[in-house]
Amino acid sequence: MPLKTVPSTGKPHPWRIRKTAIRGQVRRNIALYVIISPAVLYFVIWHYLPMYGVQIAFKDFMPALGINGSPWVGFEHFERFFNAYYFWNILRNTLGISVYGLLIGIPAPIILALMFNELRSKGFRTIAQTISYAPHFISVVVAVGILFFFISPNQGVIHSLMTWFGGTGRDFLADPGSFWHLFVWSGLWQSIGWSSLLYTAAMSGIPPDQYEAAYMDGANKFQRIWHVTLPGILPTIVILSILSIGGIMNVGFEKVLLMQSDLNLQTSEVISTYMYKSGILNAQYSFSAAVGLFNNIINFILLISFNAIAKRAGQTSLW
């Protein structure tokens, strides 16, 4: 079928040309589209279709009336959350734990990967890497159980050592000031090895002749790391950092809930646990949805902003 032309010029319409090009590209890559179709369907079914229910954040949702039948209330639930006396405390805890985790969690795997990269014994490096990323496969419940084994105020290892040396035991989970440290550093123990594998893989892609050239120029080991290794893995660092910052409001719900108690609630209550208590335990579905939507909007804004900053700085960005 001939392409429709523009009457004044006799040339095909630009959108017709574009449509034909797209159709030809789809025919050529049909096998690739079939391969990625399960992943596309997964995201459509489990991530995009449920977004239809986001509207309950702007309604007084009643299960008997359904989503469409529930009355609209506008931004009433958002105003209730923003005006609540606990809003700033929950926001401070969420941001504080996340930023603390980023400040520790971003450089630590890089340093560990650099240490692994400098090991000359392949067998020892393999054993060390296996030991470091093994905690990644431990469930959150087991990881918190291991943490309690060490910090239990009755029979914990740390308590026993303190009393054995003549000191007094301490209940770390009852101390609000210790919660952030326990949460972040135990999370680092569980994730540092697995995260370092990404940087180790990036380091393996650096051409060896760059190290040889730096060595011939008289660069020592630390100078080679600074001028060759770190610039070589900088795109990986930027991408992983952007993804981490984009989820800054998503503090681990399961772990916080397992470590939370009435004594440390002042520093352990975060947005995710508050959503659970409001939506599931108290059946305030619309209010909980509004809190969750606010949380996701903040994450989205941070992701877009830091991606734009990285792109403007001339580094690798997500898009």
Sine and cosine of phi, psi and omega as CSV:
sin_phi,cos_phi,sin_psi,cos_psi,sin_omega,cos_omega
0.00,0.00,0.82,-0.57,-0.04,-1.00
-0.93,0.37,0.52,-0.85,0.00,-1.00
-0.94,0.33,0.60,-0.80,0.04,-1.00
-0.94,0.34,0.71,-0.71,-0.08,-1.00
-0.97,-0.23,0.35,-0.94,0.12,-0.99
-0.98,0.19,0.82,-0.58,-0.10,-1.00
-0.83,0.55,-0.62,0.79,-0.10,-1.00
-0.96,0.27,-0.47,0.88,-0.08,-1.00
-0.90,-0.44,-0.33,0.94,-0.05,-1.00
0.98,0.21,0.08,1.00,0.01,-1.00
-1.00,-0.10,0.43,-0.90,0.02,-1.00
-0.89,0.46,0.49,-0.87,0.08,-1.00
-0.88,0.48,0.63,-0.77,0.03,-1.00
-0.85,0.53,-0.62,0.79,-0.03,-1.00
-0.94,0.33,-0.47,0.88,0.08,-1.00
-0.92,0.38,-0.67,0.74,0.03,-1.00
-0.89,0.46,-0.69,0.73,0.00,-1.00
-0.89,0.45,-0.67,0.74,0.00,-1.00
-0.90,0.44,-0.66,0.75,0.02,-1.00
-0.91,0.41,-0.65,0.76,0.02,-1.00
-0.90,0.44,-0.67,0.74,0.01,-1.00
-0.91,0.42,-0.67,0.74,0.01,-1.00
-0.88,0.48,-0.67,0.74,0.04,-1.00
-0.92,0.40,-0.60,0.80,0.02,-1.00
-0.92,0.39,-0.62,0.79,0.02,-1.00
-0.90,0.43,-0.66,0.75,0.02,-1.00
-0.89,0.45,-0.66,0.75,-0.03,-1.00
-0.93,0.36,-0.52,0.85,-0.09,-1.00
-0.92,-0.39,0.44,0.90,-0.06,-1.00
-0.86,0.52,-0.58,0.81,0.00,-1.00
-0.90,0.43,-0.64,0.77,0.01,-1.00
-0.92,0.39,-0.63,0.78,0.02,-1.00
-0.91,0.41,-0.58,0.82,0.05,-1.00
-0.92,0.40,-0.62,0.79,-0.03,-1.00
-0.91,0.41,-0.67,0.75,-0.05,-1.00
-1.00,0.07,-0.09,1.00,-0.05,-1.00
-0.87,0.49,-0.63,0.78,0.04,-1.00
-0.87,0.50,-0.65,0.76,0.02,-1.00
-0.91,0.41,-0.64,0.76,0.02,-1.00
-0.90,0.44,-0.69,0.72,0.03,-1.00
-0.89,0.45,-0.61,0.79,0.02,-1.00
-0.86,0.51,-0.75,0.66,-0.03,-1.00
-0.93,0.37,-0.59,0.81,0.02,-1.00
-0.91,0.40,-0.71,0.70,-0.09,-1.00
-0.96,0.27,-0.70,0.72,-0.15,-0.99
-0.99,-0.16,-0.21,0.98,-0.05,-1.00
-0.85,-0.53,-0.56,0.83,-0.06,-1.00
-0.99,-0.12,-0.71,0.71,0.02,-1.00
-0.87,0.49,-0.64,0.77,0.04,-1.00
-0.90,0.44,-0.26,0.97,0.03,-1.00
-0.91,0.42,-0.25,0.97,0.10,-0.99
-0.85,0.52,-0.54,0.84,-0.03,-1.00
-0.98,0.20,-0.07,1.00,0.01,-1.00
-0.88,0.47,-0.41,0.91,-0.06,-1.00
-0.90,0.43,-0.29,0.96,0.03,-1.00
-0.93,0.38,-0.28,0.96,0.08,-1.00
-0.91,0.41,-0.35,0.94,-0.01,-1.00
-0.95,-0.32,0.22,0.98,0.00,-1.00
-0.78,-0.62,0.28,-0.96,0.18,-0.98
-1.00,-0.06,0.99,0.12,-0.18,-0.98
-0.92,0.38,0.76,-0.65,0.09,-1.00
-0.80,-0.61,0.87,-0.49,-0.05,-1.00
-0.81,0.59,-0.57,0.82,-0.03,-1.00
-0.92,0.38,-0.49,0.87,-0.02,-1.00
-1.00,-0.03,-0.33,0.94,-0.04,-1.00
0.99,0.16,0.06,-1.00,-0.04,-1.00
-0.92,0.39,-0.72,0.69,-0.05,-1.00
-0.94,0.33,-0.52,0.85,-0.05,-1.00
-1.00,0.09,-0.25,0.97,-0.01,-1.00
-0.95,0.30,0.60,-0.80,-0.06,-1.00
-0.96,0.27,0.53,-0.85,0.06,-1.00
-0.97,0.23,0.64,-0.77,0.07,-1.00
-0.79,-0.61,0.08,1.00,0.04,-1.00
0.93,0.37,-0.75,-0.66,-0.06,-1.00
-0.99,-0.12,0.42,0.91,-0.06,-1.00
-0.87,0.49,-0.68,0.73,-0.03,-1.00
-0.94,0.35,-0.58,0.81,0.06,-1.00
-0.91,0.41,-0.69,0.73,0.01,-1.00
-0.90,0.44,-0.62,0.79,0.03,-1.00
-0.89,0.45,-0.66,0.75,0.00,-1.00
-0.93,0.36,-0.69,0.73,-0.02,-1.00
-0.93,0.38,-0.52,0.85,-0.04,-1.00
-1.00,0.01,-0.08,1.00,-0.02,-1.00
-0.94,0.34,0.54,-0.84,-0.04,-1.00
-0.92,0.38,-0.39,0.92,-0.04,-1.00
-1.00,-0.05,0.00,1.00,-0.09,-1.00
-0.86,0.51,-0.79,0.62,-0.07,-1.00
-0.93,0.38,-0.52,0.85,0.03,-1.00
-0.93,0.37,-0.69,0.73,0.03,-1.00
-0.91,0.41,-0.67,0.74,0.02,-1.00
-0.91,0.42,-0.64,0.77,0.03,-1.00
-0.89,0.45,-0.69,0.72,0.02,-1.00
-0.90,0.44,-0.69,0.72,-0.02,-1.00
-0.89,0.46,-0.77,0.63,-0.02,-1.00
-0.93,0.36,-0.63,0.78,-0.03,-1.00
-0.89,0.45,-0.73,0.68,0.01,-1.00
-0.91,0.42,-0.66,0.76,-0.03,-1.00
-0.92,0.39,-0.74,0.68,0.00,-1.00
-0.90,0.43,-0.66,0.75,0.07,-1.00
-0.86,0.52,-0.70,0.71,0.01,-1.00
-0.91,0.42,-0.60,0.80,0.03,-1.00
-0.93,0.37,-0.67,0.74,-0.01,-1.00
-0.89,0.46,-0.51,0.86,0.04,-1.00
-1.00,-0.04,-0.65,0.76,-0.16,-0.99
-0.98,0.21,-0.36,0.93,0.01,-1.00
-0.99,0.16,-0.78,0.62,-0.04,-1.00
-0.97,0.23,-0.48,0.88,-0.10,-1.00
-0.87,0.49,-0.75,0.67,0.04,-1.00
-0.89,0.46,-0.53,0.85,0.04,-1.00
-0.91,0.42,-0.70,0.71,0.02,-1.00
-0.89,0.45,-0.67,0.74,0.01,-1.00
-0.90,0.43,-0.66,0.75,0.03,-1.00
-0.90,0.44,-0.62,0.79,0.06,-1.00
-0.90,0.44,-0.62,0.79,0.04,-1.00
-0.91,0.40,-0.68,0.74,0.04,-1.00
-0.89,0.45,-0.62,0.79,-0.05,-1.00
-0.92,0.40,-0.42,0.91,-0.02,-1.00
-1.00,0.01,-0.12,0.99,0.04,-1.00
-0.96,0.28,0.76,-0.65,-0.04,-1.00
-1.00,-0.03,-0.41,0.91,0.03,-1.00
-0.99,0.13,0.93,-0.37,-0.05,-1.00
-0.90,0.44,-0.63,0.77,-0.01,-1.00
-0.91,0.41,-0.70,0.72,0.01,-1.00
-0.91,0.40,-0.62,0.79,0.03,-1.00
-0.89,0.45,-0.66,0.75,0.01,-1.00
-0.89,0.45,-0.70,0.72,0.02,-1.00
-0.90,0.44,-0.70,0.72,-0.02,-1.00
-0.90,0.44,-0.67,0.74,0.02,-1.00
-0.91,0.41,-0.63,0.78,0.01,-1.00
-0.89,0.45,-0.68,0.73,0.02,-1.00
-0.91,0.42,-0.61,0.79,-0.07,-1.00
-0.95,0.32,-0.60,0.80,-0.04,-1.00
-0.99,-0.14,-0.01,1.00,0.05,-1.00
-0.87,0.50,-0.65,0.76,0.02,-1.00
-0.87,0.50,-0.33,0.95,0.01,-1.00
-0.88,0.48,-0.49,0.87,-0.06,-1.00
-1.00,0.01,0.03,1.00,0.06,-1.00
-0.99,0.10,0.69,-0.72,0.02,-1.00
-0.93,0.38,0.33,-0.95,-0.01,-1.00
-0.89,0.46,-0.61,0.79,-0.01,-1.00
-0.90,0.45,-0.70,0.71,0.01,-1.00
-0.92,0.39,-0.64,0.77,0.01,-1.00
-0.88,0.47,-0.67,0.74,0.04,-1.00
-0.92,0.38,-0.59,0.81,0.07,-1.00
-0.88,0.47,-0.65,0.76,0.06,-1.00
-0.90,0.44,-0.65,0.76,0.04,-1.00
-0.88,0.47,-0.70,0.72,0.03,-1.00
-0.89,0.45,-0.54,0.84,0.03,-1.00
-0.86,0.50,-0.54,0.84,-0.02,-1.00
-1.00,0.03,-0.58,0.82,-0.16,-0.99
-0.95,-0.32,0.13,0.99,0.01,-1.00
-0.84,0.54,0.71,-0.70,-0.05,-1.00
-0.96,0.27,-0.15,0.99,-0.03,-1.00
-0.98,-0.21,-0.86,0.51,-0.06,-1.00
-0.81,-0.59,0.36,0.93,0.01,-1.00
-0.93,0.36,0.41,-0.91,-0.03,-1.00
-0.88,0.47,-0.72,0.70,-0.01,-1.00
-0.90,0.43,-0.66,0.75,0.04,-1.00
-0.87,0.49,-0.69,0.73,-0.01,-1.00
-0.91,0.42,-0.65,0.76,0.01,-1.00
-0.92,0.40,-0.65,0.76,0.00,-1.00
-0.91,0.43,-0.68,0.73,0.02,-1.00
-0.95,0.32,-0.52,0.85,0.00,-1.00
-0.92,0.39,-0.54,0.84,0.04,-1.00
-1.00,0.02,0.18,0.98,0.08,-1.00
1.00,-0.06,0.07,1.00,0.01,-1.00
-1.00,0.01,-0.14,-0.99,0.05,-1.00
-0.92,-0.40,0.57,-0.82,0.00,-1.00
-0.92,0.38,0.28,-0.96,-0.03,-1.00
-0.63,-0.78,0.71,-0.70,0.05,-1.00
-1.00,-0.04,0.99,-0.13,-0.08,-1.00
-0.92,0.39,-0.62,0.79,-0.04,-1.00
-0.95,0.31,-0.34,0.94,0.06,-1.00
-0.99,0.12,-0.15,0.99,0.00,-1.00
-0.99,-0.11,0.93,-0.36,-0.01,-1.00
-0.85,0.53,-0.51,0.86,-0.02,-1.00
-0.95,0.32,-0.23,0.97,-0.04,-1.00
-0.99,-0.12,-0.21,0.98,-0.14,-0.99
-0.89,0.45,-0.74,0.67,-0.03,-1.00
-0.86,0.52,-0.69,0.72,-0.02,-1.00
-0.90,0.43,-0.70,0.71,0.00,-1.00
-0.89,0.46,-0.69,0.73,-0.04,-1.00
-0.91,0.42,-0.75,0.66,-0.10,-1.00
-0.94,0.34,-0.74,0.68,-0.09,-1.00
-0.96,0.29,-0.54,0.84,0.10,-1.00
-0.94,0.35,-0.57,0.82,0.08,-1.00
-0.92,0.38,-0.59,0.81,0.05,-1.00
-0.90,0.43,-0.67,0.75,0.04,-1.00
-0.85,0.53,-0.59,0.80,-0.07,-1.00
-0.99,0.15,-0.42,0.91,-0.14,-0.99
-0.91,-0.41,-0.25,0.97,-0.15,-0.99
-0.90,0.44,-0.65,0.76,-0.04,-1.00
-0.91,0.41,-0.70,0.71,-0.02,-1.00
-0.91,0.41,-0.65,0.76,0.02,-1.00
-0.91,0.41,-0.56,0.83,-0.02,-1.00
-0.92,0.39,-0.40,0.91,0.01,-1.00
-0.89,0.45,-0.57,0.82,0.01,-1.00
-0.90,0.43,-0.66,0.75,0.02,-1.00
-0.96,0.29,-0.56,0.83,0.07,-1.00
-0.89,0.45,-0.66,0.75,0.04,-1.00
-0.90,0.43,-0.61,0.80,0.03,-1.00
-0.92,0.39,-0.60,0.80,0.02,-1.00
-0.92,0.40,-0.53,0.85,0.00,-1.00
-0.92,0.39,-0.29,0.96,0.01,-1.00
-1.00,0.01,-0.03,1.00,0.03,-1.00
-0.98,0.22,0.79,-0.61,-0.02,-1.00
-0.87,0.50,0.74,-0.67,0.00,-1.00
-0.88,0.48,-0.43,0.90,-0.05,-1.00
-0.92,0.39,-0.37,0.93,0.07,-1.00
-0.93,0.37,-0.65,0.76,0.07,-1.00
-0.91,0.41,-0.64,0.77,0.00,-1.00
-0.91,0.42,-0.64,0.77,0.02,-1.00
-0.91,0.41,-0.66,0.75,0.02,-1.00
-0.91,0.41,-0.61,0.79,0.03,-1.00
-0.91,0.41,-0.66,0.75,0.02,-1.00
-0.91,0.40,-0.47,0.88,0.04,-1.00
-0.99,0.15,-0.01,1.00,0.05,-1.00
1.00,-0.04,0.22,0.98,0.00,-1.00
-0.96,0.28,0.71,-0.70,0.06,-1.00
-0.99,0.15,-0.08,-1.00,-0.10,-0.99
-0.89,0.46,-0.70,0.71,-0.04,-1.00
-0.94,0.35,-0.56,0.83,0.05,-1.00
-0.93,0.36,-0.57,0.82,0.05,-1.00
-0.92,0.38,-0.61,0.79,0.05,-1.00
-0.90,0.43,-0.70,0.72,-0.08,-1.00
-0.94,0.34,-0.64,0.77,-0.13,-0.99
-0.99,-0.15,-0.25,0.97,-0.03,-1.00
-0.87,-0.49,-0.82,0.58,-0.11,-0.99
-0.93,0.37,-0.80,0.60,-0.05,-1.00
-0.89,0.46,-0.70,0.72,0.09,-1.00
-0.89,0.46,-0.51,0.86,0.00,-1.00
-0.94,0.34,-0.51,0.86,-0.01,-1.00
-0.97,-0.23,0.11,0.99,-0.04,-1.00
-0.85,0.52,-0.67,0.74,0.05,-1.00
-0.85,0.52,-0.63,0.77,0.04,-1.00
-0.91,0.42,-0.66,0.75,0.02,-1.00
-0.88,0.48,-0.68,0.73,-0.04,-1.00
-0.91,0.42,-0.73,0.69,-0.03,-1.00
-0.88,0.47,-0.74,0.67,-0.03,-1.00
-0.92,0.39,-0.56,0.83,0.03,-1.00
-0.92,0.38,-0.66,0.75,0.03,-1.00
-0.89,0.46,-0.69,0.72,0.02,-1.00
-0.90,0.44,-0.61,0.79,0.02,-1.00
-0.92,0.39,-0.68,0.74,0.01,-1.00
-0.92,0.38,-0.55,0.83,0.03,-1.00
-0.91,0.41,-0.32,0.95,0.05,-1.00
-0.93,-0.38,0.48,0.87,-0.13,-0.99
-0.91,0.42,-0.45,0.89,-0.02,-1.00
-1.00,0.03,-0.12,0.99,-0.05,-1.00
-1.00,-0.09,0.95,0.30,0.07,-1.00
-0.95,0.33,0.65,-0.76,-0.07,-1.00
-0.79,0.61,0.95,-0.31,-0.09,-1.00
-0.91,0.42,-0.75,0.66,-0.10,-1.00
-0.88,0.48,-0.71,0.70,-0.06,-1.00
-0.93,0.38,-0.67,0.74,0.04,-1.00
-0.88,0.48,-0.69,0.72,-0.04,-1.00
-0.91,0.42,-0.61,0.79,0.02,-1.00
-0.94,0.34,-0.54,0.84,-0.03,-1.00
-1.00,0.00,-0.15,0.99,-0.11,-0.99
-0.98,0.18,0.59,-0.81,0.10,-1.00
-0.56,-0.83,0.17,-0.99,-0.01,-1.00
-0.90,0.43,-0.42,0.91,-0.06,-1.00
-0.98,0.19,-0.48,0.88,-0.01,-1.00
-0.95,-0.33,0.26,0.96,-0.08,-1.00
-0.88,0.48,-0.44,0.90,-0.03,-1.00
-0.88,0.48,-0.57,0.82,-0.03,-1.00
-0.92,-0.40,-0.05,1.00,-0.06,-1.00
-0.96,-0.29,-0.24,0.97,-0.01,-1.00
-0.97,0.25,0.89,-0.46,0.01,-1.00
-0.86,-0.51,0.07,-1.00,-0.09,-1.00
-0.88,0.47,-0.66,0.75,-0.06,-1.00
-0.91,0.42,-0.67,0.74,0.02,-1.00
-0.94,0.33,-0.57,0.82,0.03,-1.00
-0.92,0.39,-0.61,0.79,0.08,-1.00
-0.88,0.48,-0.68,0.73,0.00,-1.00
-0.89,0.46,-0.71,0.71,-0.03,-1.00
-0.93,0.36,-0.62,0.78,-0.02,-1.00
-0.96,0.28,-0.70,0.71,-0.11,-0.99
-0.99,0.12,-0.69,0.72,-0.08,-1.00
-1.00,0.01,-0.77,0.64,-0.08,-1.00
-0.97,0.23,-0.64,0.77,-0.05,-1.00
-0.98,-0.20,-0.01,1.00,0.06,-1.00
0.84,0.54,0.54,0.84,0.08,-1.00
-0.99,-0.11,0.96,0.27,-0.17,-0.98
-0.91,0.42,-0.70,0.72,-0.03,-1.00
-0.92,0.39,-0.68,0.73,0.00,-1.00
-0.90,0.43,-0.67,0.74,0.03,-1.00
-0.90,0.43,-0.63,0.77,0.04,-1.00
-0.90,0.43,-0.61,0.80,0.04,-1.00
-0.91,0.42,-0.67,0.75,0.03,-1.00
-0.90,0.44,-0.68,0.73,0.02,-1.00
-0.91,0.41,-0.62,0.79,0.03,-1.00
-0.91,0.41,-0.66,0.75,0.08,-1.00
-0.86,0.51,-0.69,0.73,0.00,-1.00
-0.87,0.48,-0.70,0.71,-0.03,-1.00
-0.95,0.33,-0.56,0.83,0.03,-1.00
-0.91,0.42,-0.66,0.76,0.05,-1.00
-0.88,0.47,-0.69,0.72,0.04,-1.00
-0.87,0.49,-0.67,0.74,-0.01,-1.00
-0.89,0.45,-0.68,0.73,0.00,-1.00
-0.90,0.44,-0.68,0.74,0.01,-1.00
-0.91,0.42,-0.65,0.76,0.01,-1.00
-0.89,0.46,-0.73,0.68,0.00,-1.00
-0.89,0.45,-0.68,0.73,-0.07,-1.00
-0.91,0.42,-0.75,0.66,-0.06,-1.00
-0.95,0.30,-0.49,0.87,0.10,-1.00
-0.91,0.41,-0.64,0.77,0.04,-1.00
-0.92,0.40,-0.63,0.78,0.02,-1.00
-0.90,0.44,-0.70,0.71,0.01,-1.00
-0.90,0.43,-0.63,0.78,0.01,-1.00
-0.92,0.39,-0.64,0.77,0.00,-1.00
-0.94,0.34,-0.51,0.86,0.01,-1.00
-0.97,0.26,-0.07,1.00,0.05,-1.00
1.00,0.04,0.15,0.99,0.02,-1.00
-0.99,-0.10,0.05,-1.00,0.03,-1.00
-0.92,0.40,0.64,-0.77,0.04,-1.00
-0.75,-0.66,0.20,-0.98,-0.02,-1.00
-0.94,0.35,-0.54,0.84,0.03,-1.00
-0.46,-0.89,0.00,0.00,0.00,0.00
